[in-house]
Amino acid sequence: MHTDPVTAPLDRNLDRPISVAELFTIGIGPSSSHTVGPMRAACDFGQRALGQGAGQGARQGIGQGAPVGVTCDLYGSLALTGRGHATDTATILGLAGWEPERLDPDAAPAILADIRVERRLTLAGRHVIAFAPDDVVFHPRDFLPEHPNGMTFTARYADGATYAETYFSIGGGAILRKGERLAAGNVAVRHPFGSGADLLVLGDATGLSIAELVRANEEAWRSPAETDAFLDAVRAAMSACIDRGIAQEGILPGGLKVRRRARAIQQGLTGDTPGRNPAEVFEWVSLWALAVNEENAAGGRVVTAPTNGAAGVLPAVLRFYETLIEGADDEGARRFLLTAAAIGMLYKKRASISAAEMGCQGEVG
């Protein structure tokens, strides 16, 4: 039965502080909501299903021992565009124990081919179960009431019992299990803010820039040196994605047969040095963004910033800064990422970064 999406909003605990490490995550394309989120949900469910065996499972009325099979039902937006966004393959890889941060995108096709041929899967990377691609079922006409991106996993046990969990991919690769809320934990940041007005008041009161306010808040999670190391890793991943995108040629995955354009565009610009021809500056910036978008579409490694759909914007601006701004340095790049993260936090709290809720262009906006 079809139900209207988003009729019973999730309890997302929007008052909780958000870290830059939540806004920027290194994952794979083509979609943070439809690829990264489902992979994380499947990985989490696989671990839970293995934990529902004898002992704990017996007390809960769950089948004893490890599962003999698992199915996944995809609903709403995950089903409507799931094949184009590799939701089914991401789900299979997640059930096999792979996480977006650890998976080598180049290795994924071989892993999936083995599962399809052998018709079995190593659940959570630890226990072999029977599995076929059609164990992932699409329900494009059915929307779960809490969110357009819903998915339900069901594990079957030898004694006939089942164990099921429903997850929602709520944007930027984040997931939420039905019945739970995003926990704030015991984190208390130095400068809490929930709006742009809050940021301006804090800036006036403390004399700190937006980047400095965010950097101070990050000390609730890690040391300043660790935050710098994280930001540098994000920057390196963004830069590598641009370079890979420019180096590649050929047809992008999917049925539309779209040809990569970034390499040809670069070859058509004047020389190999951005800025040599001032009239081409914006063409270089567009090229850098396009290179990331093509890598994302190809299922390559990208940084969610704060989503995969918007992954090309910040790397392109950052490359512009590094390449064309006199005096650009590492600290300037970190300030840029911290300031961008603050804006992303506001959208995540006060609007949405889920394309299923507010459209793909909303991610870029």
Residue pairs with C-beta under 8 A, 6 or more apart in sequence:
1 142
2 141
2 142
2 143
3 142
3 143
3 144
3 145
4 143
4 145
5 76
5 77
5 143
5 145
5 147
5 148
5 356
6 145
6 146
6 147
6 148
6 357
7 145
8 145
8 146
9 146
9 147
10 146
10 147
10 168
10 170
10 176
10 181
11 181
12 170
12 176
12 181
12 182
13 181
13 182
13 183
13 184
14 194
14 349
14 350
15 184
15 194
16 182
16 183
16 184
16 185
16 187
17 184
17 187
17 188
17 189
17 192
17 217
17 220
18 345
18 348
18 349
19 217
19 218
19 220
19 221
20 214
20 218
20 227
20 230
20 231
20 337
20 338
20 341
21 221
21 230
22 172
22 174
23 172
23 304
23 305
23 306
23 341
23 344
23 345
23 348
24 230
24 234
24 303
24 304
24 305
24 306
24 337
24 341
25 36
25 100
25 101
25 172
25 173
25 303
25 304
26 100
26 101
26 233
26 234
26 237
26 301
26 302
26 303
26 304
27 35
27 36
27 100
27 101
27 173
27 301
27 302
27 303
27 304
27 308
28 35
28 36
28 39
28 90
28 100
28 103
28 105
28 108
28 299
28 300
28 301
28 302
29 35
29 105
29 295
29 296
29 297
29 298
29 299
29 300
29 301
29 302
29 308
29 311
30 84
30 85
30 86
30 296
30 297
30 298
30 299
30 308
31 85
31 86
31 87
31 307
31 308
31 309
31 355
32 171
32 172
32 173
32 304
32 306
32 307
32 308
32 309
33 77
33 149
33 169
33 170
33 171
33 172
33 173
33 307
33 308
33 354
33 355
33 356
34 77
34 78
34 81
34 82
34 85
34 86
34 87
34 90
34 149
34 169
35 85
35 86
35 87
35 90
35 100
35 299
35 308
36 90
36 100
36 173
36 304
36 308
37 149
37 169
37 170
37 171
37 173
37 174
37 175
38 74
38 78
38 87
38 90
38 91
38 94
38 151
38 167
38 169
39 90
39 91
39 93
39 94
39 98
39 99
39 100
39 103
40 94
40 99
40 100
40 173
40 175
41 91
41 94
41 151
41 153
41 167
41 169
41 175
41 177
42 72
42 90
42 91
42 92
42 93
42 94
42 95
42 153
43 94
43 95
43 97
43 98
43 99
43 124
44 167
44 175
44 177
45 70
45 94
45 95
45 153
45 155
45 165
45 167
46 70
46 94
46 95
46 96
46 97
46 123
46 124
47 124
48 163
48 165
49 66
49 67
49 70
49 123
49 124
49 153
49 155
49 163
50 66
50 67
50 123
50 124
50 126
50 127
51 57
52 60
52 62
52 63
52 67
52 155
52 157
52 163
53 62
53 63
53 64
53 65
53 66
54 64
54 65
56 62
57 63
57 64
57 157
57 161
57 163
58 64
61 161
62 157
62 161
62 163
63 156
63 157
63 158
63 159
63 160
63 161
63 162
63 163
64 157
64 158
64 159
64 161
65 157
65 158
65 159
66 123
66 127
66 129
66 157
67 123
67 127
67 129
67 155
67 156
67 157
67 163
68 129
68 130
68 156
68 157
68 158
69 129
69 130
69 131
69 135
69 155
69 156
70 95
70 121
70 123
70 129
70 131
70 135
70 153
70 154
70 155
70 156
71 135
71 136
71 137
71 153
71 154
71 156
72 91
72 95
72 135
72 136
72 137
72 151
72 152
72 153
72 154
73 137
73 139
73 151
73 152
73 153
73 154
74 82
74 87
74 88
74 91
74 136
74 137
74 138
74 139
74 150
74 151
75 139
75 142
75 143
75 144
75 150
75 151
75 152
76 139
76 140
76 142
76 143
76 144
76 147
76 148
76 149
76 150
76 356
77 143
77 148
77 149
77 356
78 87
78 148
78 149
78 150
78 151
78 169
79 138
79 139
79 140
79 142
80 140
81 87
82 88
82 138
83 138
84 254
84 255
86 253
86 299
88 133
88 136
88 138
89 108
89 112
91 136
91 151
92 112
92 115
92 121
92 131
92 133
92 136
93 103
93 108
93 111
93 112
95 121
95 123
95 124
95 131
96 111
96 115
96 121
96 122
96 123
96 124
96 125
97 122
97 123
97 124
97 125
97 126
98 108
98 111
98 125
100 173
105 299
105 300
105 301
108 299
115 121
115 131
115 133
116 132
116 133
119 130
119 131
119 132
120 128
120 129
120 130
120 131
121 128
121 129
121 131
122 128
122 129
123 129
143 150
144 150
144 166
144 168
146 168
146 178
147 168
147 169
147 170
147 354
147 356
147 357
148 354
148 356
148 357
149 168
149 169
149 170
149 354
149 356
150 166
150 167
150 168
151 166
151 167
151 168
151 169
152 164
152 165
152 166
152 167
153 164
153 165
153 166
153 167
154 162
154 163
154 164
155 162
155 163
155 164
156 162
157 163
165 177
165 178
166 177
166 178
167 175
167 176
167 177
167 178
168 175
168 176
168 178
169 175
169 354
170 176
170 354
171 306
171 307
171 348
171 352
171 353
171 354
171 355
171 357
172 304
172 306
172 307
172 348
172 353
172 354
173 304
173 307
173 308
174 182
176 182
187 220
187 221
188 220
189 216
189 217
189 220
190 216
190 217
190 219
190 220
191 202
191 206
191 208
191 213
191 216
191 217
192 198
192 217
193 199
193 202
193 213
193 342
194 346
194 349
194 350
195 346
195 350
196 346
199 210
199 213
199 342
199 346
202 208
202 213
203 209
203 210
203 213
206 213
208 216
209 335
209 339
210 338
210 339
210 342
211 334
211 335
211 336
211 338
211 339
211 342
213 342
214 338
214 339
214 341
214 342
215 224
215 227
215 338
218 224
218 227
219 227
221 227
222 230
228 334
231 333
231 334
231 337
231 338
232 330
232 334
234 303
234 337
235 318
235 333
235 334
235 337
237 301
237 302
237 303
238 292
238 303
238 305
238 314
238 315
238 318
238 319
239 315
239 318
239 319
240 301
241 291
241 292
241 295
241 300
241 301
241 302
241 303
241 311
241 315
242 288
242 291
242 292
242 315
242 316
242 319
243 291
244 291
244 295
244 300
245 260
245 262
245 290
245 291
245 292
245 293
245 294
245 295
245 300
246 262
246 263
246 266
246 287
246 291
247 263
248 260
248 262
248 263
248 294
248 295
248 298
249 260
249 263
249 264
250 259
250 260
251 257
251 258
251 259
251 260
252 258
252 259
252 260
252 294
252 297
252 298
253 297
253 298
253 299
254 297
258 297
260 294
260 298
261 290
261 294
262 287
262 290
262 291
262 294
265 283
265 287
265 290
266 287
269 277
269 280
269 283
269 284
269 287
270 276
270 277
270 280
271 277
274 280
274 281
274 284
274 323
274 324
275 281
275 284
275 323
275 324
281 320
281 324
284 320
284 323
285 316
285 317
285 319
285 320
286 316
288 312
288 315
288 316
288 319
288 320
289 312
289 313
289 315
289 316
290 312
291 312
292 302
292 311
292 312
292 315
292 316
293 311
293 312
295 301
295 302
296 302
296 308
296 311
296 312
302 308
302 311
303 311
303 314
303 315
304 311
305 311
305 313
305 314
305 315
305 340
305 344
306 344
306 347
306 348
306 353
306 363
307 353
307 355
307 363
309 355
309 360
309 363
309 364
310 363
310 364
313 364
314 336
314 337
314 340
317 336
318 333
318 336
318 337
321 328
321 332
321 333
321 336
322 328
322 333
325 332
344 353
347 353
351 358
351 362
352 358
352 362
353 362
353 363
355 362
355 363
